[in-house]
Amino acid sequence: MAVDPELLELLVCPRSKGALQLVPLPAAVCGRLVARYREHFGEEEPEVSEGLWCRDSGLVYPIVSDVPVMLVDEALQATEVLPEAAEEGGRAPGA
């Protein structure tokens, strides 16, 4: 089950109020996030493969088991997890 597309249309970056784009996250980053959120899921293993990237703030909000984690304190720096974001001058990967 994926994040509801209608929900994605409504969400904005909590820091900048900018638009968000769904982006794949590198496997190493996904592994770190699974370890970070494991304690919140009890016996269930959290799933992480994508995030929501905001060009305006340069933050990526992880999606953990189909739930966007829309907390600035939990966000990742786009330049650390999506090097192509910096290379493309702030444009979204694939845009």
C-alpha positions as CSV (number, residue, x, y, z in Angstrom):
1,M,0.0,0.0,0.0
2,A,1.4,3.4,-1.0
3,V,0.8,6.9,0.3
4,D,-2.6,8.2,-0.9
5,P,-2.0,10.4,-4.0
6,E,-4.7,12.8,-2.7
7,L,-2.8,13.2,0.6
8,L,0.4,13.9,-1.3
9,E,-1.3,16.7,-3.2
10,L,-2.3,18.4,0.1
11,L,1.1,18.1,1.9
12,V,3.6,20.9,1.9
13,C,6.9,21.3,3.6
14,P,6.4,22.3,7.2
15,R,9.5,24.6,7.1
16,S,9.0,26.5,3.8
17,K,5.4,25.6,2.9
18,G,6.9,24.6,-0.5
19,A,5.8,21.9,-2.8
20,L,6.9,18.3,-2.3
21,Q,8.1,15.7,-4.8
22,L,8.2,11.9,-4.2
23,V,11.8,10.7,-4.6
24,P,13.4,7.3,-4.2
25,L,16.0,7.1,-1.4
26,P,19.4,5.2,-1.7
27,A,19.5,1.8,-0.1
28,A,22.0,2.9,2.5
29,V,19.8,5.7,3.6
30,C,16.8,3.4,3.8
31,G,18.7,1.0,6.0
32,R,19.6,3.8,8.4
33,L,16.0,5.0,8.6
34,V,14.7,1.4,9.2
35,A,17.1,1.1,12.1
36,R,16.0,4.6,13.4
37,Y,12.3,3.8,13.4
38,R,12.4,0.1,14.3
39,E,11.6,0.7,18.0
40,H,8.3,2.4,17.0
41,F,7.0,-0.6,15.2
42,G,7.3,-3.3,17.8
43,E,7.5,-6.7,16.1
44,E,6.8,-5.3,12.6
45,E,9.7,-4.2,10.4
46,P,9.3,-0.6,9.1
47,E,9.6,-0.1,5.3
48,V,11.4,2.8,3.8
49,S,12.1,3.4,0.1
50,E,11.0,6.9,-0.7
51,G,10.8,10.4,0.7
52,L,9.2,13.7,0.0
53,W,11.7,16.3,-1.3
54,C,11.2,20.1,-0.9
55,R,13.4,22.1,-3.3
56,D,12.7,25.3,-1.3
57,S,13.9,24.1,2.0
58,G,16.4,21.4,0.8
59,L,14.8,18.8,3.1
60,V,13.7,15.2,2.4
61,Y,10.9,13.9,4.7
62,P,11.1,10.1,4.9
63,I,8.0,7.9,4.2
64,V,8.0,5.1,6.8
65,S,5.6,2.2,6.2
66,D,3.5,4.4,3.9
67,V,3.4,7.3,6.5
68,P,5.1,10.5,5.6
69,V,7.1,11.8,8.6
70,M,6.5,15.5,8.3
71,L,8.7,16.7,11.2
72,V,11.5,19.2,10.4
73,D,13.6,17.5,13.2
74,E,13.3,14.1,11.4
75,A,13.9,15.5,7.9
76,L,17.1,14.7,6.0
77,Q,19.3,17.2,4.1
78,A,18.7,16.6,0.4
79,T,22.4,17.2,-0.4
80,E,23.3,14.3,1.9
81,V,20.7,11.8,0.6
82,L,20.1,13.0,-3.0
83,P,23.4,14.2,-4.4
84,E,21.8,14.8,-7.8
85,A,19.6,17.5,-6.2
86,A,22.7,19.7,-5.6
87,E,24.1,18.8,-9.1
88,E,20.9,19.9,-10.8
89,G,20.9,23.3,-9.2
90,G,18.0,22.6,-6.9
91,R,15.8,21.0,-9.5
92,A,14.0,17.9,-8.4
93,P,15.7,14.6,-9.4
94,G,14.1,13.5,-12.7
95,A,12.5,16.8,-13.4
